[in-house]
Amino acid sequence: MNSQQVPKAPRVMKESKNKIRVEFERTPLKERLKSKFLSMRFLKNVVWVIFRLVLLIGISYVILFPFFAKISGSFMSREDFVDVTVKLIPKYPTLDTYKAIISQNKYFEALLNTLTLSVLCGLIQTFICCLIGYGLAKFKFKGNKLIFFLVIFTMVVPHRTLQLSMFMKFRYFDILGIFNLLGGGVFEGLNVIPFTSLNLNNSYWPLALLSLGGLAFKNGLYIFMMRQFFHGVPDELEESAYIDGSGTFRTFIQIILPLSVPMMITIFLFAFSWQWTDNFYTTIFFTKASKVMMPNIIQIPRTLDTAYAAQNLYESAIRNTCGLLILAPLLLVYVFMQRYLIGGIERSGIVG
């Protein structure tokens, strides 16, 4: 036997554990409470729990107080804003602000238009970004890294630098010059078509086409997330499908997409939420006042008289109420879909 061998620590036998437990139970209650609650370990745990609770309450207060203030201000009447005794709880609560915004700012019309556009763009972007991300993750071809670099580059370029070019492109929309050729080129005398370009503005077509091309708002981020997700999908699944005679597109539809449902739901929620609150693209492509979107309802209703001492406070509360009405549908979506959203972010590889 090696004399330098370190002796093993003695094991606590089952009989010893039972003996210790029996002896502890036979100890008087006063002694047991004293040993449990007057120990240094217990005091350290109490201090840590109190510190953590105070810290969480403080952080929650800082984050949630502005929301409580906005919600409370939305129920205040004109008199509450000039009353110095009113802080968060209104003395004369009223729903006049909500009624005026809903009836005069065309809230339900804006809700329907924005819902249609957000669902349309969300569905298209989810499928297209999933398809592009799958191709970049699973297929090795010349220019793969360059295309992925361009995808990342779309996340860096400020969108306002492309504002004028995007407006003009869809104001005078022409596919490879075909409309100009048929309407004003060599076929002018035949009158093949009576126009040289199409005006797609004030419709859903510009945003739908940008979504189909993978160039819509935040699509670079969605493609990156899907690429990171598909990198974690085992190649053996696709190889087994190819051996069974399945083609690439069939494998993608029947095997890859069902595996990607949680991630696709996350992408759809992101696309839906950002399109819902977007006021950049909607301002570019919807130039007529007849098309009311969610950002357009942020204005002071005519029936609310704000010309008095606390005009600035009252108008600020009205605009905050408009913002609450815009965010309310998103909160409902998040309540029912938060499980998929959190799970998709964890699988995307953008957190760590």
PAMITOR-69614 format. One line per 5 residues: number of its first residue (from 1); their letters; for each residue x negated, y negated, z negated of N, C-alpha, C. Coordinates in steps of 0.001 Angstrom, whole numbers, plus 500000, padded with zeros to 6 digits. Layout:
# residues N
NUM> a> X Y Z X Y Z X Y Z | ...
***
This chain:
# residues 352
1> mnsqq> 499153 501187 500000 500000 500000 500000 499116 498762 500000 | 499449 497772 500848 498670 496558 500946 498864 495718 499695 | 497720 495400 499041 497804 494633 497787 498220 493193 498016 | 498031 492711 499280 498383 491321 499565 499850 491142 499942 | 500616 492216 500003 502015 492136 500392 502819 491357 499359
6> vpkap> 503625 490420 499861 504424 489569 498969 505591 490385 498436 | 505757 490421 497126 506874 491208 496576 508217 490586 496926 | 509179 491425 497208 510513 490963 497556 511248 490478 496320 | 512120 489477 496558 512910 488945 495445 513928 489989 495009 | 514130 490128 493729 515092 491140 493251 516504 490822 493703
11> rvmke> 517222 491833 494139 518585 491676 494601 519557 491686 493413 | 520595 490888 493573 521643 490874 492554 522621 491991 492876 | 522636 493022 492032 523488 494177 492276 524944 493825 492043 | 525804 494651 492590 527238 494430 492443 527652 494472 490979 | 527018 495394 490214 527360 495492 488793 526979 494209 488054
16> sknki> 525838 493602 488459 525419 492350 487823 526393 491226 488123 | 526898 491161 489364 527882 490137 489722 529155 490294 488905 | 529605 491509 488793 530815 491743 487993 530588 491365 486538 | 529404 491667 486030 529099 491346 484642 529080 489840 484411 | 528476 489103 485383 528433 487645 485265 529845 487061 485312
21> rvefe> 530686 487588 486179 532049 487083 486296 532837 487362 485028 | 532665 488543 484464 533390 488885 483237 532953 487987 482085 | 531638 487752 482010 531148 486891 480944 531646 485455 481112 | 531738 484994 482337 532239 483633 482578 533712 483514 482201 | 534504 484559 482517 535925 484520 482182 536149 484594 480675
26> rtplk> 535226 485207 479962 535360 485280 478513 534931 483993 477822 | 534259 483130 478552 533831 481846 477980 535057 480974 477735 | 535102 480214 476652 536248 479337 476370 536475 478339 477511 | 537742 477955 477685 538124 477056 478770 537382 475727 478682 | 537196 475225 477480 536508 473945 477304 535083 474018 477823
31> erlks> 534401 475110 477538 533030 475266 478002 532962 475422 479527 | 533947 476131 480062 533971 476314 481510 534213 474990 482245 | 535167 474190 481757 535429 472883 482357 534219 471962 482221 | 533562 472035 481085 532398 471201 480861 531267 471559 481822 | 531047 472852 482020 529977 473271 482931 530317 472968 484390
36> kflsm> 531605 472885 484706 532013 472653 486086 532061 471171 486434 | 532644 470357 485534 532892 468957 485870 531869 467983 485294 | 531014 468412 484407 530009 467520 483840 528606 467860 484317 | 528544 468540 485443 527244 468875 486012 526821 467804 487020 | 525526 467724 487247 524995 466744 488197 525450 467040 489625
41> rflkn> 525601 468307 489947 526056 468667 491286 527469 468176 491543 | 528332 468324 490538 529710 467853 490695 529753 466337 490854 | 528941 465614 490094 528920 464161 490202 528430 463710 491580 | 527428 464406 492118 526953 464077 493454 528043 464294 494502 | 528786 465382 494367 529879 465632 495316 530961 464572 495222
46> vvwvi> 531294 464154 493999 532320 463123 493818 531873 461806 494443 | 530616 461415 494195 530099 460168 494770 530101 460225 496290 | 529722 461367 496857 529688 461504 498313 531091 461436 498909 | 532056 462084 498266 533440 462053 498767 533997 460642 498709 | 533759 459921 497618 534256 458547 497496 533604 457641 498542
51> frlvl> 532292 457783 498717 531590 456966 499708 532118 457236 501118 | 532313 458504 501444 532819 458851 502769 534236 458338 502979 | 535077 458434 501929 536448 457961 502042 536490 456451 502245 | 535707 455705 501453 535680 454249 501596 535158 453845 502967 | 534128 454544 503454 533569 454237 504770 534591 454485 505874
56> ligis> 535287 455607 505812 536288 455917 506841 537453 454936 506795 | 537878 454576 505590 538972 453606 505470 538546 452250 506028 | 537303 451849 505740 536819 450574 506255 536723 450554 507766 | 536181 451625 508347 536076 451697 509807 537462 451736 510442 | 538379 452508 509860 539739 452587 510387 540432 451234 510324
61> yvilf> 540185 450501 509251 540802 449173 509116 540294 448233 510205 | 538980 448248 510437 538413 447363 511448 538949 447703 512838 | 539113 448993 513128 539570 449416 514449 541068 449213 514626 | 541856 449549 513606 543310 449562 513753 543975 448244 513417 | 543308 447368 512677 543952 446116 512277 544416 445278 513472
66> pffak> 543603 445119 514534 544111 444345 515685 545382 444922 516288 | 545501 446260 516316 546717 446867 516859 547915 446594 515943 | 547706 446718 514631 548792 446418 513707 549226 444962 513834 | 548265 444058 513994 548588 442639 514123 549387 442371 515399 | 549010 443022 516506 549732 442829 517771 551137 443415 517696
71> isgsf> 551267 444603 517096 552597 445210 516961 553484 444362 516063 | 552928 443876 514958 553704 443033 514057 554104 441723 514733 | 553164 441119 515482 553476 439860 516158 554528 440002 517233 | 554670 441209 517809 555679 441400 518851 557101 441338 518303 | 557269 441531 516998 558600 441480 516381 558867 440149 515684
76> msred> 557925 439223 515740 558112 437937 515064 558930 436979 515919 | 559680 436133 515261 560433 435086 515936 559620 433804 515961 | 560148 432768 516576 559427 431495 516651 559141 430949 515258 | 560109 431100 514345 559948 430542 513003 558803 431200 512246 | 558542 432469 512529 557477 433175 511806 556094 432627 512138
81> fvdvt> 555917 432072 513333 554595 431597 513737 554238 430245 513129 | 555238 429508 512650 554958 428227 511995 555048 428351 510483 | 555416 429526 509994 555507 429760 508554 554160 430294 508066 | 553468 429511 507223 552138 429905 506759 552187 431086 505801 | 553347 431398 505258 553455 432532 504335 553557 433867 505055
86> vklip> 553787 433842 506350 553931 435076 507132 552553 435487 507651 | 552141 436703 507310 550865 437233 507765 551065 438377 508756 | 551430 439546 508236 551650 440702 509096 553113 441110 509173 | 553843 440914 508102 555251 441328 508060 556134 440142 508445 | 556877 440234 509543 557724 439105 509958 558864 438873 508973
91> kyptl> 559148 437595 508732 560253 437237 507846 561584 437279 508585 | 561561 436954 509880 562778 436986 510703 562520 437887 511915 | 562495 439200 511730 562176 440107 512844 563221 440044 513938 | 562769 440170 515183 563662 440098 516324 563101 440925 517481 | 563976 441319 518384 563597 442057 519597 563723 441190 520837
96> dtyka> 563843 439878 520654 564048 438982 521801 562873 439030 522772 | 561659 439157 522253 560493 439192 523139 560533 440421 524032 | 560840 441581 523466 560934 442807 524270 562052 442707 525296 | 563205 442199 524888 564343 442094 525806 564018 441168 526972 | 563379 440043 526689 563053 439089 527758 562039 439666 528729
101> iisqn> 561035 440353 528209 560011 440935 529093 560614 442020 529970 | 561426 442885 529390 562006 444000 530157 562962 443493 531227 | 563771 442493 530902 564792 442033 531847 564243 441046 532875 | 563373 440143 532478 562942 439070 533380 561625 439371 534085 | 560771 440158 533496 559492 440484 534128 559543 441765 534948
106> kyfea> 560735 442310 535165 560946 443501 535992 560108 444681 535501 | 560259 444969 534227 559415 446003 533620 559674 447377 534223 | 560940 447760 534365 561238 449108 534851 560868 449278 536324 | 560980 448212 537100 560524 448285 538497 559010 448462 538560 | 558303 447705 537730 556852 447859 537667 556474 449243 537150
111> llntl> 557251 449760 536200 556988 451099 535663 557113 452157 536749 | 558167 452074 537571 558371 453057 538632 557284 452953 539699 | 556948 451728 540119 555921 451550 541149 554556 452040 540667 | 554202 451670 539458 552897 452070 538923 552844 453574 538672 | 553953 454150 538211 553992 455594 537985 553811 456354 539290
116> tlsvl> 554493 455910 540346 554362 456564 541651 552930 456487 542165 | 552348 455292 542099 550993 455110 542594 549977 455886 541748 | 550136 455877 540435 549169 456550 539553 549223 458063 539727 | 550419 458618 539845 550538 460070 540042 549983 460470 541401 | 550303 459685 542438 549791 459989 543783 548272 459965 543812
121> cgliq> 547679 458881 543325 546217 458773 543333 545578 459798 542403 | 546207 460054 541260 545653 461023 540321 545576 462422 540910 | 546635 462854 541579 546648 464188 542173 545631 464316 543309 | 545591 463297 544184 544650 463354 545305 543215 463333 544806 | 542903 462428 543887 541540 462319 543383 541111 463585 542646
126> tficc> 542029 464193 541922 541682 465416 541192 541258 466526 542148 | 542027 466745 543209 541696 467816 544148 540444 467483 544951 | 540351 466254 545442 539197 465881 546282 537898 465911 545477 | 537924 465371 544269 536710 465358 543445 536323 466769 543013 | 537326 467616 542804 537046 469021 542493 536382 469703 543686
131> ligyg> 536864 469440 544882 536300 470043 546087 534871 469560 546334 | 534648 468252 546186 533307 467706 546412 532336 468190 545334 | 532786 468174 544084 531922 468643 543006 531552 470103 543151 | 532486 470918 543634 532193 472342 543851 531152 472517 544956 | 531292 471749 546037 530326 471852 547129 528936 471423 546706
136> lakfk> 528838 470345 545909 527521 469880 545466 526885 470821 544450 | 527708 471525 543688 527175 472387 542630 526795 473767 543137 | 527528 474298 544102 527358 475705 544472 526709 475944 545828 | 526572 474917 546647 526028 475132 547985 524742 474326 548140 | 523696 474994 548552 522407 474374 548788 522259 474083 550279
141> fkgnk> 522209 472832 550637 522072 472443 552034 521202 471193 552105 | 520699 470909 553294 519841 469748 553474 520657 468467 553257 | 520182 467622 552385 520884 466385 552074 521784 466482 550856 | 521742 467621 550152 522588 467786 548961 522256 466742 547906 | 520976 466586 547612 520565 465636 546594 520824 464200 547026
146> liffl> 520696 463931 548327 520966 462587 548834 522442 462227 548657 | 523308 463180 548968 524744 462925 548809 525086 462708 547338 | 524486 463511 546478 524743 463327 545047 524201 461974 544565 | 523072 461546 545114 522547 460220 544772 523525 459127 545211 | 524117 459281 546380 525090 458299 546854 526340 458292 545983
151> viftm> 526708 459476 545489 527852 459543 544569 527558 458749 543303 | 526367 458946 542744 525976 458190 541559 525863 456700 541882 | 525409 456396 543098 525247 454998 543502 526586 454259 543535 | 527665 454965 543872 528988 454325 543868 529415 453911 542473 | 528826 454531 541442 529132 454153 540070 528370 452901 539649
156> vvphr> 527305 452577 540384 526444 451456 540024 526846 450172 540744 | 527279 450305 542000 527609 449128 542806 528832 448427 542226 | 528757 447133 541949 529942 446400 541469 531049 446404 542523 | 532252 446667 542103 533356 446782 543054 533700 445440 543688 | 533405 444352 543016 533737 443042 543565 532885 442690 544779
161> tlqls> 531733 443331 544929 530926 443087 546113 531576 443658 547370 | 532487 444614 547199 533177 445235 548341 534598 444717 548516 | 534978 443734 547735 536367 443277 547720 536823 442781 549092 | 536078 441865 549693 536479 441296 550978 536458 442329 552087 | 535417 443157 552114 535311 444163 553179 536445 445176 553100
166> mfmkf> 536833 445587 551894 537942 446535 551763 539257 445901 552195 | 539453 444638 551835 540687 443964 552239 540784 443869 553756 | 539703 443452 554407 539729 443302 555860 539843 444650 556553 | 539242 445687 555977 539293 447015 556605 540718 447532 556678 | 541488 447315 555620 542865 447817 555625 543853 446779 556155
171> ryfdi> 543430 445536 556231 544295 444536 556882 544308 444747 558383 | 543169 445099 558953 543063 445415 560377 542540 446842 560509 | 543362 447791 560108 542937 449190 560048 542932 449788 561443 | 541823 450415 561782 541673 451060 563078 540774 452264 562901 | 541179 453410 563453 540422 454652 563330 539464 454761 564499
176> lgifn> 538180 454518 564233 537117 454650 565236 537391 453800 566478 | 538116 452702 566319 538404 451816 567446 539433 452345 568418 | 540165 453398 568036 541129 454014 568970 542292 453068 569245 | 542817 452440 568178 543957 451539 568373 543574 450348 569239 | 542396 449831 569027 541938 448701 569840 541756 449109 571294
181> llggg> 541291 450335 571508 541089 450830 572862 542412 451012 573593 | 543401 451603 572896 544686 451883 573532 545552 450644 573658 | 545420 449724 572715 546295 448557 572738 545723 447349 573439 | 544405 447175 573409 543833 445982 574012 542627 446259 574867 | 542351 447513 575175 541166 447859 575955 541534 448246 577370
186> vfegl> 541025 449394 577805 541208 449811 579200 542649 450163 579509 | 543437 450469 578474 544822 450851 578718 545780 449684 578489 | 545263 448459 578513 546113 447303 578219 547256 447172 579216 | 546974 447417 580475 548021 447278 581481 549087 448343 581371 | 548765 449490 580816 549736 450577 580680 550627 450417 579460
191> nvipf> 550222 449532 578522 551006 449321 577296 551224 450638 576546 | 550132 451355 576326 550232 452629 575624 550765 452423 574219 | 550206 451476 573505 550709 451099 572180 550738 449577 572101 | 551698 449011 571376 551844 447543 571357 550993 446850 570297 | 549990 447505 569732 549182 446882 568688 547743 447352 568832
196> tslnl> 546835 446569 568259 545413 446903 568284 544888 447324 566922 | 545685 447162 565877 545293 447575 564527 546543 447676 563668 | 546400 448265 562501 547508 448426 561564 547221 447630 560298 | 548259 447024 559757 548155 446322 558474 548685 447265 557393 | 547769 447886 556639 548160 448842 555611 548309 448209 554233
201> nnsyw> 548026 446910 554132 548174 446255 552840 549638 446196 552431 | 549867 445997 551137 551205 445995 550544 551891 447348 550701 | 551086 448406 550675 551598 449775 550685 550642 450642 549871 | 551030 451896 549709 550185 452822 548961 549064 453414 549808 | 549058 453144 551106 548106 453772 552000 546642 453452 551687
206> plall> 546265 452209 551399 544838 451950 551108 544296 452774 549949 | 545023 452816 548848 544560 453572 547691 544614 455074 547949 | 545604 455522 548723 545674 456948 549052 544503 457364 549940 | 544142 456518 550925 543025 456842 551805 541694 456781 551065 | 541535 455812 550171 540321 455766 549362 540207 457001 548474
211> slggl> 541328 457456 547956 541315 458669 547126 540967 459902 547955 | 541512 459968 549180 541199 461107 550051 539723 461131 550433 | 539107 459968 550551 537700 459903 550903 536759 460020 549725 | 537296 460153 548508 536452 460245 547329 535783 458938 546966 | 536345 457812 547412 535740 456502 547178 536603 455609 546305
216> afkng> 537616 456155 545696 538500 455337 544880 537838 454991 543548 | 538573 454287 542720 538034 453769 541461 537580 454911 540559 | 536308 454897 540134 535704 455868 539214 535561 457262 539812 | 535721 457416 541117 535612 458752 541697 534205 459323 541576 | 533196 458470 541546 531842 458959 541347 531695 459675 540014
221> lyifm> 532309 459127 538976 532277 459772 537657 533003 461108 537682 | 534151 461168 538348 534915 462423 538405 534130 463510 539142 | 533478 463135 540242 532681 464113 540998 531520 464617 540139 | 530889 463713 539419 529791 464114 538535 530278 465091 537464 | 531430 464822 536874 531973 465697 535840 532292 467075 536399
226> mrqff> 532909 467123 537592 533244 468417 538185 531973 469174 538580 | 530964 468468 539068 529707 469128 539425 529069 469751 538188 | 529048 469028 537082 528483 469571 535852 529277 470786 535370 | 530580 470738 535525 531415 471876 535103 531144 473107 535962 | 531064 472937 537286 530862 474076 538182 529472 474669 538044
231> hgvpd> 528520 473895 537554 527202 474461 537298 527264 475541 536214 | 528245 475446 535344 528390 476439 534285 529224 477643 534668 | 529804 477656 535862 530597 478800 536319 529642 479861 536881 | 529704 481106 536410 528781 482156 536891 528917 482401 538387 | 527784 482541 539065 527793 482823 540500 528331 484211 540806
236> elees> 528306 485101 539816 528782 486477 540047 530251 486515 540425 | 531050 485554 539945 532469 485525 540298 532649 485325 541800 | 531912 484392 542361 532013 484137 543801 531426 485293 544599 | 530308 485833 544147 529692 486948 544874 530624 488155 544918 | 531329 488410 543818 532289 489530 543810 533420 489279 544798
241> ayidg> 533874 488034 544868 534947 487709 545811 534458 487844 547249 | 533233 487424 547530 532695 487554 548891 532552 489023 549287 | 532145 489866 548334 532014 491302 548625 533379 491909 548966 | 534429 491431 548301 535774 491933 548565 536376 491378 549842 | 535618 490541 550559 536096 490026 551841 536752 488668 551763
246> sgtfr> 536673 487996 550654 537292 486687 550519 536386 485621 551104 | 536977 484654 551813 536212 483560 552384 535914 482480 551349 | 535178 481475 551776 534771 480413 550858 535976 479630 550347 | 536818 479198 551254 537962 478381 550841 538961 479202 550036 | 539156 480439 550411 540072 481302 549651 539530 481554 548239
251> tfiqi> 538229 481742 548142 537612 481915 546814 537800 480675 545966 | 537646 479518 546601 537824 478257 545876 539254 478107 545378 | 540222 478439 546210 541632 478257 545845 542086 479288 544817 | 541741 480556 545020 542289 481621 544194 541480 481923 542941 | 540208 481588 542930 539363 481945 541774 538843 480708 541045
256> ilpls> 538279 479770 541791 537644 478618 541156 538677 477659 540578 | 539713 477335 541332 540704 476367 540841 541404 476834 539564 | 541844 478108 539464 542451 478521 538183 541508 478385 536995 | 540212 478600 537210 539255 478419 536120 539070 476945 535758 | 539372 476073 536700 539094 474646 536522 540292 473866 536015
261> vpmmi> 541386 474526 535679 542607 473811 535301 542389 472853 534123 | 541745 473267 533017 541537 472295 531921 540726 471081 532352 | 539688 471316 533163 538863 470203 533631 539636 469319 534605 | 540454 469915 535441 541247 469146 536396 542282 468294 535677 | 542840 468817 534609 543786 468017 533823 543083 466795 533244
266> tiflf> 541851 466984 532777 541086 465853 532248 540833 464807 533324 | 540430 465250 534514 540197 464319 535619 541481 463593 535988 | 542583 464318 536021 543861 463685 536356 544243 462630 535321 | 544019 462933 534046 544350 461958 533002 543488 460712 533125 | 542199 460898 533416 541326 459744 533626 541805 458911 534814
271> afswq> 542054 459581 535940 542471 458862 537147 543812 458173 536935 | 544726 458867 536283 546050 458295 536015 545934 457064 535125 | 545136 457147 534063 545030 456040 533110 544365 454830 533735 | 543270 455050 534473 542577 453907 535072 543404 453272 536174 | 544129 454062 536939 544987 453486 537965 546163 452744 537331
276> wtdnf> 546628 453235 536193 547774 452621 535520 547460 451189 535090 | 546268 450965 534588 545890 449643 534079 545038 448852 535078 | 544930 449318 536307 544076 448649 537287 544724 447358 537769 | 543964 446284 537764 544419 445029 538348 543446 444501 539390 | 542469 445338 539763 541498 444947 540789 541980 445378 542171
281> yttif> 542161 446669 542375 542616 447160 543672 544049 446726 543975 | 544898 446728 542964 546283 446306 543211 546356 444834 543604 | 545465 444010 543057 545428 442600 543454 544930 442441 544885 | 544009 443300 545309 543474 443213 546672 544508 443639 547700 | 545131 444784 547474 545964 445397 548505 547438 445011 548418
286> ftkas> 547896 444539 547275 549297 444123 547150 549323 442607 547029 | 549459 441951 548177 549411 440492 548222 550784 439852 548148 | 551823 440616 548346 553176 440071 548293 553748 440217 546880 | 554479 439194 546456 555052 439208 545107 556187 440207 544975 | 556680 440732 546088 557801 441666 546031 557401 443017 545438
291> kvmmp> 556106 443347 545467 555629 444617 544929 555119 444374 543510 | 555930 444724 542533 555598 444455 541141 554895 445674 540557 | 553696 445459 540010 552951 446507 539331 552817 446139 537859 | 552299 447058 537068 552202 446834 535630 551435 445566 535245 | 550273 445287 535834 549572 444053 535449 550361 442784 535739
296> niiqi> 551350 442849 536655 552111 441650 537004 553121 441230 535947 | 553408 442106 534978 554414 441741 533982 553822 440895 532851 | 552507 440686 532862 551878 439880 531808 552084 438409 532134 | 553224 437894 531782 553569 436494 531967 554656 436110 530972 | 554832 434818 530787 555803 434324 529808 557190 434301 530432
301> prtld> 558167 435018 529876 559541 434958 530403 560116 433546 530313 | 560974 433219 531267 561512 431860 531339 562419 431523 530168 | 563122 432497 529637 564105 432209 528584 563475 432007 527213 | 562213 432338 527063 561550 432159 525769 560938 430763 525713 | 561478 429944 524829 561019 428572 524695 559770 428539 523822
306> tayaa> 558635 428223 524430 557363 428198 523696 556858 426786 523434 | 557622 425764 523831 557186 424370 523674 557486 423876 522256 | 556635 424236 521323 556760 423746 519946 555394 423857 519290 | 555323 423639 517974 554040 423460 517284 553099 424646 517469 | 553603 425861 517345 552757 427063 517426 552822 427691 518815
311> qnlye> 552726 426865 519839 552868 427356 521207 551806 428385 521567 | 550557 428104 521223 549476 429032 521585 549636 430392 520911 | 550001 430387 519624 550192 431646 518912 551360 432433 519489 | 552426 431740 519802 553619 432408 520324 553353 432998 521705 | 552707 432243 522580 552415 432744 523921 551432 433918 523856
316> sairn> 550468 433844 522949 549538 434963 522784 550269 436215 522322 | 551232 436064 521417 552013 437213 520948 552857 437800 522081 | 553378 436948 522962 554187 437431 524090 553315 438250 525043 | 552126 437750 525339 551221 438498 526231 550771 439808 525581 | 550552 439779 524283 550203 441025 523587 551348 442028 523647
321> tcgll> 552570 441544 523576 553729 442430 523692 553793 443056 525081 | 553478 442263 526110 553407 442823 527467 552367 443933 527537 | 551223 443705 526897 550196 444741 526883 550644 445997 526161 | 551394 445840 525071 551901 447010 524347 552876 447805 525215 | 553711 447115 525972 554650 447809 526855 553920 448532 527986
326> ilapl> 552794 447992 528412 551999 448666 529448 551340 449921 528886 | 550842 449832 527649 550119 450955 527051 551033 452041 526506 | 552299 451727 526253 553210 452698 525622 553306 454013 526405 | 553497 454012 527748 553535 455298 528469 552223 456066 528375 | 551076 455360 528367 549798 456050 528250 549655 456728 526898
331> llvyv> 550163 456095 525853 550100 456713 524524 550930 457989 524479 | 552084 457971 525130 552916 459183 525174 552200 460303 525925 | 551555 459955 527040 550806 460964 527793 549674 461529 526952 | 548971 460654 526232 547837 461106 525426 548293 462010 524281 | 549436 461703 523678 549921 462516 522561 550139 463964 522993
336> fmqry> 550672 464154 524188 550981 465508 524646 549797 466187 525348 | 548806 465409 525809 547733 465991 526607 546354 465842 525968 | 546288 465395 524703 544985 465144 524100 544154 466420 523969 | 544806 467563 523788 544065 468817 523658 543280 469124 524934 | 543906 468925 526090 543229 469173 527360 542154 468115 527622
341> liggi> 542425 466877 527227 541463 465803 527460 540166 466045 526689 | 540281 466372 525417 539090 466607 524596 538337 467845 525066 | 539077 468910 525393 538436 470121 525863 537719 469924 527194 | 538310 469123 528078 537673 468871 529372 536416 468053 529253 | 536413 467062 528350 535209 466246 528135 534080 467102 527569
346> ersgi> 534412 468034 526679 533381 468906 526122 532760 469802 527176 | 533582 470234 528160 533063 471126 529189 532342 470393 530313 | 532524 469084 530392 531977 468346 531527 530480 468144 531423 | 529928 468213 530213 528495 468021 530042 528079 466572 529938 | 529031 465624 529770 528676 464215 529644 528577 463789 528200
351> vg> 528746 464723 527274 528582 464418 525858 527502 465322 525297 | 526909 464900 524224 525881 465744 523635 525338 465122 522371
***
